Amino acid sequence: MAQPIDLLVLAVSRVKKGVALAGMSTEAHPITGRVWIDIVRADGPLQLSDLTLADGSLIKPGDVVRWEGLEPHPQPPFVEQWAIGAATSKQLLRHITPERYAKFLPEHLDQDPTAVLERRERSLCLIQAHEVHAMFEREEKRFKSYMLFDLLGLESVDETPVTDVAWRAFGQQWMQSEGVDELAFDPDDLQARFGPIYLVIGIHGHSLLVRGVHTVPAYAARIDPTRL
């Protein structure tokens, strides 16, 4: 049986017919700062029940959760995967403090993001995005969220779907308050509202995904499990 893993959750995201969860363990890594863990099921996507704690609350970014009974389940390039099983248990240890959060993000930026963005040698990285454009739109019953951004030393990243459930909830709430079906923020808007923006980038097939959106201080969003 694998040892317990204490995981700082950095991405809770929407996937087809389920959800996804990833974060960093306490184990150091020379390139990523900490070892990434992408928690999966061997029989399909995670469900909300897999992210539900004993008190009925959902695991969210910034939570530190102890997982027991996870098993390595690498499927290159998804080398970070660990699978839950019948013996898996989880316990919320704490939530990261705002002060620690503000230090953690810039201190754990990926030193070789091209391993994910270009070479597809692994599937998760934490970056600081620059010149970020963010778009939200609703078409009939479908809600979409996208970002475009620059990464220092690399080419611009084109329109990339955002699957982070908190960021999507933020966009839906903003659109509802404005009574509109489309919103767009340019880099000046986002810089003024949020300051630095850090992204957890993942991959899906040949495409990139924004699996986590982080700002300092953290933005607030109410997550409705029925509208991810």
C-alpha positions in Angstrom: 0.0 0.0 0.0 1.3 3.4 -1.0 2.2 5.9 1.7 -0.4 8.7 2.6 -0.1 11.7 0.3 -0.7 15.2 1.7 -1.9 17.2 -1.3 -2.2 21.0 -1.8 -5.1 21.2 -4.2 -4.4 23.5 -7.1 -7.0 22.5 -9.7 -10.6 21.4 -9.4 -11.9 21.2 -13.0 -14.8 20.1 -15.1 -14.5 17.2 -17.5 -17.0 15.3 -19.7 -19.3 13.4 -17.4 -17.3 14.3 -14.2 -14.7 16.4 -12.5 -10.9 16.3 -12.2 -8.5 17.2 -9.3 -4.8 17.8 -9.2 -2.3 19.4 -6.9 1.2 19.2 -5.4 2.4 16.9 -2.8 5.0 17.7 -0.1 7.7 15.9 -2.0 10.3 18.2 -3.6 11.0 18.2 -7.3 13.9 20.0 -9.0 11.8 21.2 -12.0 8.3 21.7 -10.7 9.1 22.6 -7.1 6.8 19.9 -5.7 5.6 16.6 -7.2 2.4 16.9 -9.1 -0.4 14.4 -8.3 -3.4 14.0 -10.6 -6.1 12.0 -8.9 -8.2 9.8 -11.2 -10.4 6.7 -11.2 -9.3 3.7 -13.2 -12.9 3.2 -14.4 -13.7 6.7 -15.6 -13.7 10.4 -14.5 -14.0 11.4 -10.9 -17.5 12.2 -9.6 -18.5 14.9 -7.2 -18.8 12.2 -4.5 -15.1 11.6 -4.9 -14.4 15.2 -3.9 -16.9 15.3 -1.1 -15.5 15.5 2.5 -17.0 14.0 5.6 -18.9 17.2 6.5 -20.5 17.3 3.0 -18.3 20.1 1.6 -16.5 19.8 -1.6 -12.7 19.9 -1.9 -11.5 23.2 -3.3 -8.3 24.8 -4.4 -6.1 25.7 -1.4 -7.3 22.8 0.7 -4.6 20.5 2.0 -6.0 17.0 1.9 -4.4 13.7 3.1 -5.2 10.9 0.8 -4.6 7.3 1.8 -4.8 4.2 -0.4 -3.9 5.9 -3.7 -2.1 3.8 -6.3 0.3 5.0 -9.0 -1.5 4.9 -12.4 0.8 6.6 -14.9 -0.5 6.7 -18.5 2.1 8.8 -20.4 2.1 11.7 -20.9 -0.2 11.7 -17.8 2.6 10.5 -15.6 1.2 12.3 -12.6 -1.8 10.1 -12.2 -2.7 8.3 -9.0 -5.9 6.2 -8.9 -8.4 6.0 -6.1 -9.9 2.6 -5.2 -12.1 0.9 -2.7 -9.6 1.4 0.2 -9.0 5.1 -0.6 -9.8 7.6 2.1 -9.3 11.4 2.4 -9.1 13.9 5.2 -9.0 17.7 5.1 -6.0 18.8 7.1 -6.2 22.6 6.7 -6.7 25.4 4.1 -3.6 27.3 3.0 -3.3 30.7 4.5 -3.5 33.8 2.2 0.1 34.6 3.2 1.4 31.2 2.4 -0.6 31.1 -0.8 0.9 34.4 -2.0 4.4 33.0 -1.5 3.7 29.4 -2.8 2.6 30.3 -6.3 5.7 32.3 -7.5 8.0 30.0 -5.6 6.7 26.9 -7.4 6.6 27.9 -11.1 7.6 25.2 -13.5 11.2 25.6 -14.6 10.5 23.7 -17.9 6.9 24.3 -19.0 7.7 23.3 -22.6 7.8 19.7 -21.3 4.0 20.1 -21.1 3.2 22.8 -23.6 5.3 21.5 -26.5 7.0 18.1 -25.8 4.1 16.5 -24.0 6.4 14.6 -21.7 4.1 15.2 -18.7 0.7 16.8 -18.3 0.7 19.5 -15.6 2.6 22.7 -15.0 2.2 25.9 -13.0 3.0 29.1 -14.9 2.6 32.8 -14.4 0.6 34.1 -17.4 1.2 37.6 -19.0 -1.0 39.7 -21.2 -4.0 37.6 -20.3 -7.3 37.9 -22.2 -10.3 36.1 -20.6 -13.7 35.4 -22.3 -16.9 34.0 -21.0 -19.9 33.2 -23.2 -23.2 31.4 -23.0 -24.8 29.7 -26.0 -28.2 28.3 -25.3 -27.5 25.9 -22.4 -23.8 25.7 -22.9 -21.3 27.9 -21.0 -17.8 28.5 -22.3 -14.7 30.0 -20.8 -11.4 30.7 -22.6 -8.1 32.5 -22.1 -5.3 33.7 -24.3 -2.0 34.5 -22.7 1.8 35.0 -23.1 4.5 33.1 -21.3 7.9 34.7 -21.0 10.4 33.2 -23.4 7.7 31.3 -25.4 5.2 32.1 -28.1 1.7 33.3 -27.2 -0.8 30.7 -26.3 -3.9 30.8 -28.4 -7.5 30.5 -27.2 -7.5 27.9 -24.5 -10.5 26.4 -22.8 -10.7 27.0 -19.0 -12.1 24.1 -17.1 -11.5 25.4 -13.5 -14.9 25.2 -11.8 -14.2 28.2 -9.6 -13.2 30.5 -12.5 -16.2 29.3 -14.5 -18.5 30.0 -11.5 -16.9 33.5 -11.2 -17.7 34.2 -14.9 -21.3 32.9 -14.7 -22.0 35.0 -11.6 -20.6 38.1 -13.2 -22.6 37.5 -16.4 -25.7 37.0 -14.4 -25.2 40.2 -12.4 -24.6 42.2 -15.7 -27.5 40.5 -17.5 -25.4 39.6 -20.5 -24.5 36.4 -22.4 -20.9 37.4 -23.2 -18.0 39.0 -21.2 -14.4 39.7 -22.2 -11.6 41.1 -20.1 -8.4 42.5 -21.6 -5.0 42.4 -19.9 -5.4 45.9 -18.3 -8.8 44.8 -16.9 -7.4 41.7 -15.4 -4.3 43.3 -14.0 -6.4 46.0 -12.3 -8.9 43.5 -10.9 -6.6 40.6 -9.9 -2.9 41.5 -10.2 -0.6 38.5 -11.1 -2.4 35.5 -12.7 -1.1 32.0 -12.2 -2.4 29.1 -14.3 -2.3 25.3 -13.9 -2.0 24.1 -17.5 -3.0 20.5 -18.4 -3.4 18.7 -21.7 -6.3 16.9 -23.5 -5.4 15.1 -26.6 -3.4 17.5 -28.7 -4.8 20.6 -27.0 -4.0 22.5 -23.8 -6.5 23.2 -21.0 -6.4 25.8 -18.2 -7.2 23.5 -15.3 -6.6 26.1 -12.5 -6.7 29.9 -12.3 -5.1 31.5 -9.3 -4.8 35.2 -8.4 -3.2 36.9 -5.4 -5.3 37.6 -3.4 -7.6 34.7 -4.4 -10.7 35.7 -6.2 -14.0 34.7 -4.7 -16.6 32.4 -6.4 -19.6 30.4 -5.2 -19.5 27.0 -6.8 -22.9 25.5 -7.7 -22.4 21.7 -8.2 -25.3 21.6 -10.6 -23.7 24.3 -12.9 -20.1 23.4 -13.4 
